[in-house]
Amino acid sequence: MALDNCILAIDQGTTSSRAIVFGPDSEIIAVAQQEFAQHYPNDGWVEHDPEDIWTSTIVVCRQAVSEAIAKGCRIAAIGVTNQRETTLVWDKQTGKAVYNAIVWQDRRTAQQCRALQDQGKLETVQSRTGLLLDPYFSASKVAWILDNVEGAREKAEAGKLAFGTVDSFLIWRLTGGKVHATDITNASRTNLYNIHELQWDQELLELFSVPASVLPEVKQCADDFGECLEEFFGFTLPIAGVAGDQQAAGIGQCCFTEGSIKSTYGTGCFVLLNTGEKAFKSQNKLLTTVAYQIKGTTHYALEGSIFIAGAAVQWLRDGISVIKGAYETEPLATSLEYDHGVYLVPAFAGMGAPYWDPDARGAIYGLTRGTTNAHLARAALESVCYQTSDLLKAMAEDGVSPGLLRVDGGMVGNNWVCQFLTDVLDVQVQRPKIRETTALGAAYLAGLQVGIYDSLQTLSDKNQIDSDFVPSLPAEMRKKLLDGWHSAVKSTLSFSR
């Protein structure tokens, strides 16, 4: 029996590409995932081969589509979600990138950003974009490519090159170069988009030396992004929904009301608080960004960005080989007492909110001859929870203190992490039944655009909870743990100066 109105969600992430086919009731029909290589050509540099991004995406999409069709699915549309800020520049005629994708974690333009800040440009950037002057965002990356690839700036100014975040690159390829577009959430992360006027900002383009000719068209999150060519899956499909991964997770978690908040634990960790139709300016170095734009209504968000979350576990596995897989971390963590004394500050790509130090580097404190892989594994998991605590503390100082945090991402499958998180935050933590909320958010957007879903309320009615976690840690222990963490962070930041 055929199952109509299924949606292919493309979830192109930092370390892997994933495709999920969702049924009309949000059920997962098929999943495929493929990791791809990370490249570190210099200290603080992080790159991806654009062809790895593309080929891994197509491979997993074909696998998921084939499996879904074999189960009787009829796919109605494509939704796309992507690693944000990662920057590509490609030739409009050939579709080939002129340089590797510069990943959001990359810190090569830290000096350029500091120079602009020294020139007093921070207020200009922050007031228009809601962001800070940091190499995390796309603008300085675009300028670096144009200035460091031979002939790139001349070609760009002649209108021969295109810039885009990963969503734009995939849309361009899927439509055979017919559509050069992005959505408003990805545009809002470039440091080139005015989130109040809802358009590319000419003064910012001049500030970062980015020619307007390279820019994609900015669309709503649920919109017409063109048609995927028949050659990829054997039939054409509309690309009908796009959002950056963190905003997509917020949509997948149904954070549609002012004050609703979610935290996603993937490669990094990102806390997103819906502030409604008002752009709220933080006094504590949190970001103001676009949560979504649907049917002409724009909601904003306050965001805290942590660069290293699941990547710390990946480092334990691939970098220093103290675990064979993430599955080992939960039993290792539970084998130790709370007060075990080891802290990991995972500043492998600098530190994000609320510290914003691109020069910080990772450090481990409290090592003894008795330190084991269990201590390192637990310290890595704890560091993610401590960093989340820093973000919620900054939000509280901005006047927002949530009583419930919705969590998602690969790490929250670990019950120990969820319990330690609620204990450290002293806030209830809620985990959804469908943990692939980033892909689900992209599917929801596409479904809204093609008429499978008629409203945001319809989506909220589908939201299902798997588990609630409530705090049980004594206040004295919580304070002791956090005091130790803040001491470790202070030492790390001092070392970087």
C-alpha positions as CSV (number, residue, x, y, z in Angstrom):
1,M,0.0,0.0,0.0
2,A,1.4,3.3,-1.1
3,L,2.3,6.0,1.5
4,D,1.8,9.4,0.0
5,N,3.2,12.8,1.1
6,C,6.6,11.6,2.3
7,I,9.4,14.1,2.5
8,L,13.2,13.7,1.9
9,A,15.1,15.7,4.4
10,I,18.8,16.4,3.6
11,D,20.8,17.0,6.7
12,Q,24.3,18.1,5.6
13,G,26.4,18.3,8.8
14,T,29.9,19.1,9.8
15,T,31.2,15.6,10.0
16,S,28.7,13.6,8.0
17,S,25.8,13.9,5.5
18,R,22.5,12.3,6.3
19,A,19.3,11.7,4.5
20,I,16.0,10.8,6.2
21,V,12.7,10.1,4.6
22,F,9.8,11.1,6.9
23,G,6.2,9.9,6.5
24,P,3.3,12.4,6.8
25,D,3.0,11.7,10.5
26,S,6.6,12.5,11.1
27,E,7.6,8.8,11.3
28,I,11.0,7.9,10.0
29,I,10.8,5.6,6.9
30,A,14.4,5.4,5.8
31,V,17.8,6.8,7.0
32,A,21.2,6.8,5.4
33,Q,24.4,8.5,6.7
34,Q,28.0,8.9,5.6
35,E,31.0,10.5,7.3
36,F,33.5,12.5,5.3
37,A,37.0,13.8,5.8
38,Q,38.0,16.8,7.9
39,H,41.0,18.8,6.7
40,Y,43.3,20.8,9.0
41,P,45.9,22.4,6.7
42,N,47.2,24.9,9.4
43,D,46.7,25.7,13.0
44,G,43.1,26.7,13.6
45,W,42.1,26.0,10.0
46,V,39.3,23.6,9.2
47,E,38.2,22.7,5.7
48,H,36.0,20.3,3.7
49,D,36.4,19.2,0.2
50,P,33.3,20.5,-1.6
51,E,33.1,17.4,-3.7
52,D,33.0,15.3,-0.5
53,I,30.0,17.3,0.7
54,W,28.3,16.9,-2.6
55,T,29.0,13.2,-3.3
56,S,28.2,12.1,0.3
57,T,24.9,14.0,0.1
58,I,23.9,12.3,-3.1
59,V,25.0,8.9,-2.0
60,V,22.9,9.0,1.2
61,C,19.9,10.6,-0.5
62,R,19.8,7.8,-3.1
63,Q,20.1,5.2,-0.4
64,A,17.3,6.7,1.6
65,V,15.0,7.3,-1.4
66,S,15.6,3.8,-2.7
67,E,14.7,2.2,0.6
68,A,11.6,4.5,1.1
69,I,10.3,3.7,-2.4
70,A,10.8,0.0,-1.7
71,K,8.5,0.5,1.3
72,G,5.8,2.1,-0.8
73,C,6.6,5.7,-0.2
74,R,5.8,8.5,-2.7
75,I,8.1,11.4,-2.0
76,A,6.5,14.9,-2.4
77,A,9.3,17.3,-1.7
78,I,12.8,17.9,-0.4
79,G,13.8,19.9,2.8
80,V,17.4,20.9,3.3
81,T,19.2,21.7,6.5
82,N,22.9,22.4,6.8
83,Q,26.0,23.2,8.8
84,R,25.8,27.0,9.1
85,E,28.4,29.6,8.3
86,T,30.6,27.1,6.4
87,T,31.5,29.1,3.2
88,L,31.9,28.1,-0.4
89,V,32.7,30.1,-3.5
90,W,32.2,28.4,-6.9
91,D,32.4,29.2,-10.6
92,K,28.9,29.9,-12.0
93,Q,29.7,28.3,-15.3
94,T,31.3,25.0,-14.1
95,G,29.7,24.7,-10.6
96,K,33.2,23.9,-9.3
97,A,34.4,25.5,-6.1
98,V,37.5,27.7,-6.4
99,Y,38.7,26.6,-3.0
100,N,37.8,24.1,-0.2
101,A,34.8,24.9,1.9
102,I,36.0,26.9,4.9
103,V,34.2,25.4,7.9
104,W,32.4,27.4,10.6
105,Q,35.0,26.3,13.2
106,D,37.9,27.8,11.1
107,R,39.8,30.6,12.9
108,R,42.1,31.9,10.1
109,T,40.4,35.3,9.8
110,A,40.7,36.1,13.5
111,Q,43.3,38.9,12.9
112,Q,41.1,40.5,10.2
113,C,38.1,40.5,12.6
114,R,40.2,42.0,15.4
115,A,41.4,44.7,13.0
116,L,37.9,45.6,12.2
117,Q,37.0,45.7,15.9
118,D,40.0,48.0,16.5
119,Q,38.6,50.3,13.8
120,G,35.4,50.6,15.9
121,K,33.3,48.5,13.5
122,L,31.7,46.1,16.1
123,E,28.7,48.3,16.7
124,T,28.0,48.7,13.0
125,V,28.1,44.9,12.5
126,Q,26.2,44.0,15.7
127,S,23.4,46.5,15.3
128,R,22.7,45.3,11.7
129,T,23.3,41.6,11.9
130,G,22.9,40.7,15.6
131,L,26.3,39.0,15.4
132,L,29.8,39.7,16.6
133,L,33.0,40.3,14.7
134,D,34.3,36.8,14.8
135,P,35.8,34.4,12.2
136,Y,33.0,32.0,13.0
137,F,30.7,33.9,10.6
138,S,30.9,33.7,6.8
139,A,31.8,37.3,5.7
140,S,35.5,37.2,6.5
141,K,35.8,33.7,5.1
142,V,34.4,34.9,1.7
143,A,36.9,37.8,1.7
144,W,39.7,35.4,2.5
145,I,38.9,33.2,-0.5
146,L,38.6,36.1,-2.9
147,D,41.9,37.6,-1.7
148,N,43.9,34.3,-1.5
149,V,42.8,32.4,-4.6
150,E,44.5,33.6,-7.7
151,G,42.1,35.6,-9.9
152,A,39.1,35.0,-7.6
153,R,38.4,38.6,-6.8
154,E,38.6,39.7,-10.4
155,K,36.2,36.9,-11.4
156,A,33.8,37.7,-8.6
157,E,33.7,41.4,-9.5
158,A,33.0,40.3,-13.1
159,G,30.0,38.3,-11.9
160,K,31.5,34.9,-12.6
161,L,31.6,33.5,-9.1
162,A,28.9,32.6,-6.6
163,F,29.1,32.6,-2.8
164,G,26.9,30.4,-0.6
165,T,26.6,28.5,2.6
166,V,26.2,24.7,2.2
167,D,22.5,25.0,1.5
168,S,23.1,27.3,-1.5
169,F,25.8,25.0,-2.9
170,L,23.5,22.0,-2.7
171,I,20.5,23.8,-4.2
172,W,22.7,25.0,-7.1
173,R,23.9,21.5,-7.8
174,L,20.5,19.8,-7.3
175,T,18.9,22.3,-9.7
176,G,21.6,22.1,-12.3
177,G,22.8,25.7,-11.6
178,K,19.3,27.1,-12.2
179,V,18.8,28.4,-8.7
180,H,21.2,30.4,-6.6
181,A,19.3,30.9,-3.3
182,T,19.5,30.6,0.4
183,D,17.0,31.0,3.2
184,I,16.8,33.8,5.7
185,T,18.2,31.8,8.6
186,N,21.4,31.0,6.8
187,A,21.7,34.5,5.4
188,S,21.4,35.9,9.0
189,R,24.6,34.0,9.9
190,T,26.9,35.6,7.3
191,N,27.6,39.0,8.9
192,L,26.3,40.5,5.6
193,Y,22.6,40.4,6.1
194,N,20.6,43.1,7.9
195,I,18.2,41.2,10.1
196,H,16.0,44.3,10.7
197,E,15.6,45.4,7.1
198,L,15.6,41.8,5.9
199,Q,18.1,42.3,3.1
200,W,21.7,42.2,2.2
201,D,23.5,45.3,3.6
202,Q,25.5,47.4,1.2
203,E,27.6,48.9,4.0
204,L,28.6,45.5,5.3
205,L,29.4,44.3,1.9
206,E,31.8,47.2,1.5
207,L,33.2,46.7,5.0
208,F,34.1,43.0,4.3
209,S,35.0,43.7,0.6
210,V,32.4,41.2,-0.8
211,P,30.9,42.1,-4.2
212,A,27.1,41.9,-4.3
213,S,27.2,39.9,-7.6
214,V,28.3,36.7,-5.6
215,L,25.3,36.7,-3.3
216,P,22.3,34.3,-3.4
217,E,18.7,35.3,-3.4
218,V,17.2,35.2,0.1
219,K,13.9,33.3,0.5
220,Q,11.6,32.4,3.4
221,C,12.3,29.0,5.2
222,A,9.2,27.4,3.5
223,D,9.5,28.6,-0.1
224,D,10.1,27.6,-3.7
225,F,13.8,26.8,-4.0
226,G,13.5,25.2,-7.5
227,E,13.2,21.7,-8.7
228,C,15.7,18.9,-8.2
229,L,16.6,17.4,-11.5
230,E,15.3,14.0,-12.6
231,E,18.9,12.6,-13.1
232,F,19.5,12.3,-9.3
233,F,16.6,10.2,-8.1
234,G,14.7,9.2,-11.3
235,F,12.0,11.9,-10.9
236,T,11.9,15.6,-10.2
237,L,11.1,16.9,-6.8
238,P,10.5,20.5,-5.5
239,I,13.0,21.8,-3.0
240,A,10.5,23.4,-0.7
241,G,12.1,24.1,2.8
242,V,15.5,25.3,3.9
243,A,16.9,26.3,7.3
244,G,20.3,26.3,9.0
245,D,20.7,23.3,11.3
246,Q,20.1,25.1,14.6
247,Q,17.0,26.9,13.4
248,A,15.8,23.7,11.8
249,A,16.1,21.9,15.1
250,G,14.1,24.6,16.8
251,I,11.4,24.1,14.2
252,G,11.6,20.3,14.7
253,Q,11.2,20.9,18.4
254,C,8.2,23.1,17.7
255,C,9.7,26.1,19.4
256,F,7.1,28.4,17.8
257,T,6.1,30.5,20.9
258,E,8.0,33.3,22.5
259,G,10.1,32.0,25.3
260,S,10.4,28.4,24.1
261,I,14.0,27.2,24.1
262,K,16.0,24.2,22.7
263,S,19.6,23.0,22.9
264,T,21.1,20.8,20.2
265,Y,24.1,18.6,20.9
266,G,25.9,17.7,17.6
267,T,29.4,18.6,16.6
268,G,28.9,21.8,18.6
269,C,26.1,22.8,20.9
270,F,23.7,25.6,20.2
271,V,21.0,27.0,22.5
272,L,18.2,28.9,20.7
273,L,15.6,30.9,22.5
274,N,12.6,32.2,20.5
275,T,12.1,35.9,21.3
276,G,9.0,36.3,19.0
277,E,8.8,39.1,16.4
278,K,11.2,41.2,18.4
279,A,15.0,41.1,17.8
280,F,16.4,41.1,21.4
281,K,19.9,42.5,21.9
282,S,22.0,40.6,24.5
283,Q,24.2,42.4,27.0
284,N,26.2,39.2,27.5
285,K,27.6,38.4,24.2
286,L,24.8,36.1,23.0
287,L,23.8,36.4,19.4
288,T,20.6,37.8,17.9
289,T,19.5,35.8,14.9
290,V,16.5,34.9,12.8
291,A,14.6,31.9,14.1
292,Y,12.5,31.4,11.0
293,Q,10.4,33.2,8.5
294,I,7.2,31.4,7.5
295,K,4.2,32.8,5.6
296,G,5.6,36.4,5.9
297,T,6.1,36.2,9.7
298,T,9.6,36.5,11.0
299,H,10.6,35.3,14.5
300,Y,13.9,36.1,16.0
301,A,16.0,34.2,18.5
302,L,18.7,34.7,21.1
303,E,21.5,32.1,20.6
304,G,24.4,30.8,22.5
305,S,27.0,29.0,20.4
306,I,29.4,26.3,21.7
307,F,31.9,25.2,19.1
308,I,32.8,21.8,20.6
309,A,30.3,19.3,22.0
310,G,30.1,15.9,20.2
311,A,33.4,16.8,18.6
312,A,35.1,16.3,22.0
313,V,33.9,12.7,22.0
314,Q,35.1,12.4,18.4
315,W,38.5,13.7,19.5
316,L,38.6,11.0,22.2
317,R,38.0,8.4,19.6
318,D,40.0,9.7,16.6
319,G,42.5,12.1,18.1
320,I,43.9,10.3,21.1
321,S,42.2,6.8,20.8
322,V,41.1,6.5,24.4
323,I,37.7,5.1,23.3
324,K,36.6,3.0,20.4
325,G,33.2,4.7,20.0
326,A,30.8,7.1,21.6
327,Y,28.8,4.2,23.1
328,E,31.6,3.6,25.6
329,T,31.3,7.1,27.2
330,E,28.1,6.4,29.2
331,P,29.4,3.3,31.2
332,L,32.8,5.1,31.6
333,A,31.1,8.2,33.0
334,T,28.9,6.3,35.4
335,S,32.0,4.5,36.8
336,L,33.2,7.7,38.6
337,E,32.0,9.8,41.4
338,Y,30.8,13.4,40.8
339,D,33.8,14.9,42.5
340,H,36.5,13.2,40.4
341,G,38.6,16.3,39.9
342,V,39.3,16.3,36.1
343,Y,38.2,19.1,33.8
344,L,38.4,19.3,30.0
345,V,38.0,22.8,28.4
346,P,37.5,21.8,24.8
347,A,38.6,25.0,23.2
348,F,40.0,23.2,20.1
349,A,38.5,25.9,17.8
350,G,38.6,28.8,20.2
351,M,35.8,29.5,22.6
352,G,32.3,30.7,21.6
353,A,29.6,32.3,23.8
354,P,29.8,33.9,26.2
355,Y,33.6,34.2,26.0
356,W,34.3,34.7,22.3
357,D,38.1,34.0,22.3
358,P,39.2,32.7,18.9
359,D,42.8,32.2,20.3
360,A,41.9,29.9,23.2
361,R,43.1,26.3,22.9
362,G,42.0,23.2,24.7
363,A,43.3,22.2,28.1
364,I,42.9,19.4,30.7
365,Y,43.2,20.1,34.4
366,G,43.5,17.9,37.4
367,L,45.5,15.0,35.9
368,T,47.1,12.5,38.3
369,R,48.8,9.1,37.9
370,G,45.4,7.7,38.7
371,T,43.7,9.4,35.7
372,T,42.2,7.0,33.3
373,N,40.2,7.0,30.1
374,A,37.1,7.1,32.3
375,H,38.1,10.5,33.7
376,L,38.7,11.8,30.2
377,A,35.5,10.5,28.8
378,R,33.5,11.9,31.7
379,A,35.3,15.3,31.6
380,A,34.4,15.5,27.9
381,L,30.7,14.9,28.5
382,E,30.7,17.2,31.5
383,S,32.3,20.0,29.5
384,V,29.3,20.1,27.2
385,C,27.0,20.5,30.2
386,Y,29.1,23.1,31.9
387,Q,29.2,25.2,28.7
388,T,25.4,25.0,28.4
389,S,25.3,26.3,32.0
390,D,27.4,29.3,30.9
391,L,24.9,30.0,28.2
392,L,21.8,29.8,30.4
393,K,23.6,32.0,33.0
394,A,24.2,34.6,30.3
395,M,20.5,34.4,29.3
396,A,19.5,34.8,32.9
397,E,21.6,37.9,33.1
398,D,19.8,39.2,30.0
399,G,16.5,38.6,31.9
400,V,15.5,35.2,30.6
401,S,15.4,32.2,32.9
402,P,13.8,29.2,31.2
403,G,12.2,26.5,33.4
404,L,12.3,23.8,30.7
405,L,15.0,23.0,28.1
406,R,14.2,20.9,25.1
407,V,17.2,18.9,23.9
408,D,18.1,17.0,20.8
409,G,21.1,15.7,18.8
410,G,23.2,12.6,19.0
411,M,24.6,13.1,22.5
412,V,21.2,13.2,24.2
413,G,20.7,9.5,23.5
414,N,23.1,9.2,26.5
415,N,20.9,9.2,29.6
416,W,23.8,10.1,31.8
417,V,24.4,13.2,29.8
418,C,20.8,14.3,30.1
419,Q,20.8,13.7,33.9
420,F,24.1,15.5,34.4
421,L,22.8,18.3,32.3
422,T,19.6,18.8,34.3
423,D,21.6,18.5,37.5
424,V,24.1,21.2,36.5
425,L,21.5,23.5,35.1
426,D,19.0,23.0,37.9
427,V,16.4,23.1,35.1
428,Q,14.0,20.4,33.7
429,V,15.4,18.8,30.5
430,Q,13.0,17.3,28.0
431,R,14.0,14.8,25.2
432,P,11.7,14.2,22.2
433,K,10.8,10.8,20.8
434,I,12.2,11.8,17.4
435,R,15.8,13.0,18.2
436,E,16.6,13.8,14.6
437,T,14.9,17.2,15.1
438,T,17.2,19.0,12.7
439,A,16.1,16.9,9.7
440,L,12.6,16.8,11.0
441,G,12.5,20.6,11.0
442,A,13.6,20.7,7.4
443,A,10.8,18.2,6.5
444,Y,8.3,20.3,8.4
445,L,9.2,23.3,6.3
446,A,8.9,21.5,3.0
447,G,5.6,20.0,4.2
448,L,4.3,23.4,5.0
449,Q,5.2,24.7,1.6
450,V,3.6,21.9,-0.4
451,G,0.5,21.7,1.7
452,I,1.1,18.5,3.6
453,Y,0.8,20.6,6.9
454,D,-1.5,23.5,7.1
455,S,-0.1,25.4,10.1
456,L,2.5,25.6,12.9
457,Q,-0.2,24.4,15.3
458,T,-0.6,21.2,13.3
459,L,3.1,20.6,13.8
460,S,2.9,21.3,17.5
461,D,0.1,18.8,17.8
462,K,2.5,16.1,16.5
463,N,5.3,16.8,19.0
464,Q,5.9,13.7,21.2
465,I,8.1,13.6,24.3
466,D,10.3,10.6,25.1
467,S,11.7,11.5,28.5
468,D,11.8,14.2,31.2
469,F,14.8,14.6,33.4
470,V,14.6,16.6,36.6
471,P,17.4,17.9,38.9
472,S,18.6,15.8,41.8
473,L,22.1,17.1,42.6
474,P,22.5,18.9,45.9
475,A,23.2,22.7,45.5
476,E,26.5,22.5,47.3
477,M,27.9,19.9,44.8
478,R,26.5,21.8,41.9
479,K,28.3,25.0,43.1
480,K,31.6,23.0,43.7
481,L,31.5,21.5,40.2
482,L,30.8,24.8,38.5
483,D,33.4,26.7,40.5
484,G,36.0,24.1,39.3
485,W,34.8,24.6,35.7
486,H,35.1,28.4,35.9
487,S,38.5,28.1,37.4
488,A,39.6,25.9,34.5
489,V,38.1,28.3,31.9
490,K,39.8,31.2,33.5
491,S,43.2,29.5,33.3
492,T,42.6,28.5,29.7
493,L,41.7,32.0,28.7
494,S,44.8,33.4,30.5
495,F,47.0,30.9,28.7
496,S,45.8,32.1,25.3
497,R,46.8,35.7,25.9
